[in-house]
Amino acid sequence: MRRALAGIALAVTSMVALSFLIPLALLVREQVRDRATTAAEQRASALSPVLALTTRRADVQQAVAELGSSDQLAVRLPDGDFVGTPHAPRDALERAVRGRETLAVDTAGGWVYLQPVVLQGDRVAVVEAFVPAADLSRGVAASWGVMALLALGLVGGSVLVADRLGARVVRSSRSLKRASLALGSGDLDVRVEPDGPPELQEAGAAFNTMADRVLDLLAVERELVADLSHRLRTPLTALYLEADRMGSTPSARRVAEAAGQLESELDAIIAAARTPLASAQPARAGGAAKACDVAEVVAMRLDFWSVLAAKQGRPCERSLTPRLVPVAFSEDDLAAVVDALIGNVFRHTPEGTAFAVRVERADRHVFLTVDDAGPGVADPDAALTRGVSVAGSTGLGLDIVARASRAADGELTITRAPLGGARVRVSFVLADGGGAGGGVR
């Protein structure tokens, strides 16, 4: 932008300067010429009265010497003799004598003015005033040089002013750009100092207002999440009471364990929701997340779900690789992914529907596959859209899985399973970079 503004100022100022300087330069040249020729004419006119009184050579020479040098002022006497040095062409001089007309002639050496003087006896004398070419343009070059310097100063000053104004605009726009990028990357405390033209100052003030509003909305949203999570403690307390009434039976212990796990999840949600926004920046893969073994976590969660599967008569097939398959996830996050996949089978297929869970390792990835013998997924794209449900749920389960796979540089795909229902396959990049790893489980 600075270069564009400087270019515009250069072009406009140059055109304005040229439009004035060219006519002015021509005018200066004409004025210098007119001044020189006018002075010559005045000298010639001053000599005419002398010739009307006398044509003696000595008297004419004295008059010429008093009015100017003999190189620039000459007289052709009626007898054809010359006083001074003539410069006029012969034909022009003869024309002035015969025609008795005043002439102005440009020659190679300068400018000649011929003024005839009619004397008694029909005699004619001619006064010649000569202006050398150097006198016709004396001082013109200096005047043009001064005007050129003034034009250069005007153009340079305008370009400098435009560059300074452009620098101010660019500085303000770059500051606004940096703040926008910082806000987009999660820095909620970033603000700009409104600067530059009024329009950019208004844009900066609007950005600060927007950032404050975003901060307020996020704070309200986080408090709402915390409040909603806290409301779940009431039914959770009812689960604890129901487990106490059931005594020390295995079912009571499982209910108590599930309620305890749910309570820990609610505590984590409330703590995360009420963490100050400035420090609640999302962690990125490759950061501080501790690696866990996929097969180990899947086995643990299958043990939990197998009890419910047995009650509903669901055949469950498991195939877990004996090799280590570490991924850069916490155990709780990976368990949430496994629970989301297996929970979808229980929620969206009738009781007695078989399902299978497999964990396979490739060179650099580990694949978690969940198959079922249910009706399948008619629209996989809609199933992967956050908040959109194809079976009456909240539509967040598969979105959680998809975001987890992207965080580990993997992907989530939904296809038709060999069992006849849906196949949901998630890939994760191995935390050890695809090294051999070993161990038999």
C-alpha positions in Angstrom: 0.0 0.0 0.0 2.9 2.4 0.8 4.3 1.8 -2.7 0.9 2.4 -4.3 0.3 5.6 -2.5 3.8 6.9 -3.3 3.3 6.0 -6.9 0.0 7.8 -7.1 1.6 10.9 -5.4 4.5 10.8 -7.9 2.3 10.5 -10.9 -0.2 13.2 -9.8 2.5 15.7 -8.7 4.6 15.1 -11.8 1.6 15.8 -14.1 0.7 19.0 -12.1 4.4 20.2 -12.1 4.8 19.6 -15.8 1.5 21.3 -16.7 2.8 24.4 -15.0 6.5 24.3 -15.6 6.4 23.8 -19.4 4.3 26.9 -20.1 6.3 28.8 -17.5 9.6 27.8 -19.1 8.4 28.9 -22.5 7.1 32.2 -21.0 10.5 32.9 -19.3 12.3 32.4 -22.6 10.0 34.7 -24.5 10.3 37.4 -21.8 14.1 37.3 -22.0 13.9 37.6 -25.7 11.3 40.4 -25.6 13.4 42.4 -23.1 16.5 42.1 -25.2 14.8 43.1 -28.4 12.9 45.9 -26.8 16.1 47.4 -25.5 17.6 47.2 -29.0 14.6 49.0 -30.5 14.8 51.7 -27.9 18.5 52.3 -28.8 17.6 52.5 -32.5 14.8 54.9 -31.8 17.1 57.1 -29.7 19.5 57.4 -32.6 16.8 58.6 -35.2 16.7 62.2 -33.9 20.4 62.5 -34.2 20.3 61.5 -37.9 17.5 64.0 -38.5 19.8 66.8 -37.3 23.1 65.7 -38.9 24.6 62.9 -41.0 28.2 63.8 -40.4 30.2 60.7 -39.8 32.0 62.0 -36.7 28.7 63.2 -35.1 27.0 59.9 -35.8 30.0 57.9 -34.4 29.8 59.9 -31.2 26.1 59.2 -30.9 26.5 55.5 -31.5 29.3 55.4 -28.9 27.0 57.1 -26.3 24.0 54.8 -27.0 25.9 51.4 -27.3 28.8 49.6 -28.7 29.5 49.7 -32.3 29.1 45.9 -32.5 25.4 46.1 -31.5 24.5 49.5 -33.1 25.3 50.6 -36.7 24.1 53.2 -39.1 24.0 53.1 -42.9 24.4 56.7 -44.0 22.5 58.0 -47.1 25.7 57.8 -49.1 26.0 54.1 -48.4 28.8 54.4 -45.9 28.5 52.5 -42.5 29.1 53.7 -39.0 29.7 50.6 -36.8 29.7 47.0 -37.8 26.6 45.9 -39.8 25.1 42.4 -39.2 22.0 42.6 -41.4 21.8 40.6 -44.7 22.3 42.8 -47.7 18.9 42.0 -49.2 17.1 43.0 -45.9 19.1 46.3 -45.8 18.3 47.1 -49.4 14.6 46.4 -48.7 14.6 48.8 -45.7 16.2 51.5 -47.9 13.9 51.1 -50.9 10.7 50.2 -49.1 11.4 52.5 -46.2 9.9 49.9 -43.8 11.0 48.7 -40.4 12.3 45.1 -40.4 13.2 42.6 -37.7 15.4 39.7 -39.0 16.7 36.6 -37.3 20.2 35.7 -38.4 22.7 32.9 -37.5 24.4 35.2 -35.1 21.4 36.7 -33.4 18.6 39.2 -34.1 18.7 42.4 -36.3 16.4 45.4 -36.1 16.4 47.8 -39.1 14.7 51.2 -38.7 14.9 53.6 -41.8 15.1 57.3 -41.2 13.9 59.6 -44.0 16.0 62.8 -44.3 15.7 66.0 -46.3 16.1 65.6 -50.0 14.4 62.2 -50.0 17.5 60.6 -48.6 17.3 57.5 -46.4 19.5 56.4 -43.5 19.0 53.1 -41.8 19.7 52.5 -38.1 20.6 48.8 -37.3 20.3 47.4 -33.8 21.9 43.9 -33.3 21.2 41.5 -30.4 23.6 38.5 -30.2 22.1 35.1 -29.8 23.6 34.8 -26.3 21.8 37.9 -25.2 18.5 36.5 -26.5 18.6 33.6 -24.0 20.7 35.1 -21.2 19.6 33.7 -17.8 17.1 31.3 -19.4 19.1 28.2 -18.5 19.5 29.4 -14.9 15.8 30.0 -14.6 15.0 26.6 -16.0 17.4 25.0 -13.5 15.7 26.8 -10.6 12.3 25.7 -11.8 13.5 22.1 -12.3 14.9 22.0 -8.7 11.6 23.4 -7.3 9.7 20.8 -9.3 11.9 18.0 -8.0 11.5 19.3 -4.4 7.7 19.4 -4.9 7.5 15.9 -6.3 9.9 14.5 -3.7 8.0 16.2 -0.8 4.7 14.9 -2.0 6.1 11.3 -2.4 7.6 11.6 1.1 4.3 12.8 2.7 2.4 10.0 0.8 4.9 7.4 2.1 4.5 8.6 5.6 0.7 8.5 5.4 0.9 5.0 3.8 3.3 3.8 6.5 0.8 4.9 9.1 -2.0 3.1 7.3 0.1 -0.1 6.8 1.2 -0.1 10.4 -2.4 0.1 11.6 -3.6 -2.6 9.2 -0.7 -4.9 10.1 -1.4 -4.4 13.8 -5.1 -5.3 13.2 -4.1 -8.4 11.1 -1.7 -9.6 13.8 -4.4 -9.2 16.5 -6.9 -11.0 14.4 -4.6 -14.0 13.8 -3.7 -14.0 17.5 -7.4 -14.0 18.5 -8.1 -16.8 15.9 -5.3 -18.9 17.4 -6.8 -18.6 20.9 -5.2 -15.5 22.5 -8.3 -14.0 24.0 -6.4 -11.2 25.7 -5.1 -9.6 22.5 -6.3 -6.1 21.8 -5.2 -3.4 19.4 -4.4 0.3 19.9 -6.7 2.2 17.4 -4.4 4.1 15.1 -4.2 5.4 11.6 -7.0 7.0 9.5 -10.4 7.4 11.1 -11.7 4.3 9.3 -8.9 2.1 10.6 -9.4 3.6 14.1 -13.0 2.6 13.9 -12.1 -0.9 12.7 -9.6 -1.2 15.7 -12.2 -0.1 18.2 -14.7 -2.6 16.6 -12.2 -5.4 16.9 -11.6 -4.7 20.6 -15.4 -4.6 21.2 -15.7 -7.9 19.3 -12.9 -9.5 21.3 -14.5 -8.4 24.6 -17.8 -9.8 23.5 -16.3 -13.1 22.5 -14.6 -13.3 25.9 -17.9 -12.6 27.6 -19.8 -15.2 25.6 -17.2 -17.8 26.2 -17.3 -17.1 29.9 -21.0 -17.4 29.9 -20.8 -20.6 27.9 -18.2 -22.2 30.2 -20.3 -21.3 33.3 -23.3 -22.8 31.6 -21.4 -26.0 31.0 -20.3 -26.1 34.6 -23.8 -25.5 35.8 -25.3 -28.2 33.6 -22.6 -30.6 34.7 -23.3 -29.8 38.3 -27.0 -30.5 37.8 -26.1 -34.1 37.0 -25.0 -34.6 40.6 -28.6 -35.0 41.6 -29.3 -38.1 39.6 -25.8 -39.3 40.4 -26.6 -39.1 44.1 -29.7 -41.2 43.4 -27.5 -43.8 41.8 -25.4 -44.0 44.9 -28.4 -44.4 47.1 -29.8 -47.1 44.8 -26.5 -49.0 45.0 -26.6 -48.8 48.8 -30.1 -50.3 48.8 -28.9 -53.1 46.6 -26.4 -54.1 49.3 -23.1 -55.7 48.4 -24.2 -57.6 45.3 -22.1 -57.6 42.2 -24.7 -55.4 40.4 -24.5 -52.9 43.2 -20.7 -52.8 43.0 -20.9 -52.2 39.2 -23.4 -49.5 39.7 -21.2 -47.8 42.3 -18.2 -48.1 40.1 -20.0 -46.6 37.1 -21.4 -43.8 39.3 -17.8 -43.1 40.7 -16.5 -42.9 37.2 -19.3 -40.6 36.1 -18.6 -38.4 39.1 -14.9 -38.1 38.3 -15.8 -37.2 34.7 -18.2 -34.5 36.0 -15.5 -33.1 38.3 -13.1 -32.9 35.3 -15.7 -31.1 33.2 -16.5 -28.6 35.9 -12.8 -27.9 36.6 -12.1 -27.4 32.9 -15.1 -25.2 32.4 -14.2 -22.9 35.3 -10.5 -22.7 34.3 -9.7 -19.0 33.5 -10.0 -18.5 29.8 -6.6 -17.0 29.4 -5.0 -20.2 30.6 -7.5 -22.6 29.0 -5.6 -23.0 25.7 -6.1 -26.3 23.9 -3.2 -28.7 24.0 -1.8 -29.9 20.7 -0.6 -33.3 19.7 3.1 -33.7 20.4 2.6 -31.6 23.6 2.3 -32.8 27.2 -0.3 -35.6 26.6 1.0 -38.9 28.0 1.0 -41.8 25.7 -1.2 -44.9 26.4 -1.6 -48.3 24.8 -4.6 -48.6 22.5 -5.0 -52.4 22.9 -4.8 -52.1 26.7 -7.4 -49.4 27.0 -9.7 -51.2 24.5 -9.4 -54.4 26.5 -10.3 -52.6 29.7 -13.3 -50.9 28.2 -14.5 -54.2 26.6 -14.4 -55.8 30.0 -16.8 -53.1 31.2 -19.2 -53.3 28.3 -19.1 -57.2 28.1 -21.3 -57.3 31.3 -24.1 -55.3 29.6 -23.5 -57.3 26.3 -24.0 -60.6 28.2 -27.3 -59.3 29.7 -28.6 -58.2 26.3 -27.4 -61.4 24.6 -25.0 -59.6 22.3 -22.2 -61.9 20.9 -18.9 -59.9 21.2 -15.8 -60.7 19.2 -12.5 -59.1 20.1 -9.2 -59.2 18.2 -6.4 -57.1 19.8 -2.9 -57.0 18.5 -0.3 -58.4 20.9 2.2 -55.7 19.9 2.5 -52.4 21.7 0.4 -49.6 20.0 1.1 -46.4 21.9 -0.6 -43.2 20.9 -0.2 -39.6 22.2 -3.5 -39.6 24.1 -4.4 -39.7 27.8 -6.0 -42.9 28.9 -9.2 -41.1 29.8 -9.5 -39.5 26.3 -8.9 -42.8 24.5 -11.4 -44.5 26.8 -14.0 -41.8 25.8 -13.4 -42.7 22.2 -13.8 -46.4 22.8 -17.0 -45.8 24.9 -18.4 -43.6 22.2 -17.9 -46.2 19.5 -19.2 -49.2 21.6 -22.0 -47.1 23.1 -23.3 -46.3 19.7 -23.7 -50.0 19.0 -25.8 -50.5 22.2 -27.9 -47.4 21.5 -28.6 -47.8 17.8 -28.9 -51.6 17.4 -31.5 -53.9 18.9 -30.6 -56.3 21.8 -29.0 -59.5 20.6 -27.1 -57.8 17.8 -23.5 -59.0 17.5 -20.5 -56.7 17.3 -16.8 -57.0 17.0 -13.9 -54.9 18.1 -10.4 -55.1 16.5 -7.1 -53.3 17.1 -4.5 -53.7 14.4 -1.1 -52.1 14.0 0.5 -51.0 10.7 3.9 -49.4 10.0 3.0 -45.9 11.4 -0.7 -46.2 12.4 -2.9 -48.2 14.7 -6.5 -48.9 13.6 -9.4 -49.3 15.9 -12.4 -51.0 14.1 -15.9 -51.6 15.6 -18.3 -53.7 13.4 -21.9 -54.5 14.2 -24.7 -56.6 12.6 -27.3 -53.9 12.9 -29.1 -51.8 10.2 -26.0 -49.8 9.3 -25.6 -46.1 8.7 -27.6 -44.8 5.7 -25.8 -41.5 5.5 -22.2 -41.6 6.8 -21.6 -37.9 6.0 -24.6 -36.8 8.1 -23.5 -39.1 10.9 -20.1 -37.3 11.1 -21.7 -33.8 11.3 -21.5 -32.3 14.8 -24.9 -31.9 16.4 -26.7 -33.8 13.6 -28.1 -37.2 14.6 -29.3 -39.9 12.3 -31.0 -41.9 15.1 -32.4 -39.5 17.6 -29.2 -39.0 19.7 -27.3 -35.8 20.4 -25.0 -36.2 17.4 -21.8 -35.7 19.4 -20.5 -39.2 19.8 -18.9 -39.7 16.4 -17.8 -36.0 16.4 -15.8 -36.7 19.5 -14.2 -39.7 17.8 -13.5 -37.7 14.6 -11.9 -34.8 16.5 -9.7 -37.3 18.5 -8.5 -39.0 15.3 -7.7 -35.6 13.7 -5.7 -34.6 16.7 -3.6 -37.7 16.3 -3.2 -37.1 12.5 -5.6 -39.9 11.7 -9.0 -40.2 10.2 -12.5 -41.7 10.8 -14.3 -43.7 8.2 -17.8 -45.3 8.2 -18.5 -48.2 5.8 -20.5 -51.4 5.6 -19.2 -54.1 7.9 -18.9 -57.8 7.0 -21.4 -58.5 9.8 -24.0 -56.6 7.7 -24.2 -53.4 9.7 -21.9 -50.4 10.1 -18.1 -50.5 10.3 -16.5 -47.5 12.1 -12.8 -47.4 11.7 -10.5 -44.9 13.5 -6.8 -44.5 12.8 -4.1 -42.9 15.0 -0.5 -42.1 14.4 1.8 -44.2 16.6 3.4 -42.2 19.4 6.8 -44.0 18.9 6.9 -43.0 15.2 6.2 -46.6 14.0 9.1 -48.3 15.7 9.1 -52.0 16.1 8.0 -52.2 19.7 7.1 -55.5 21.1 5.7 -57.4 23.9 3.1 -60.2 24.2 0.0 -59.5 26.1 
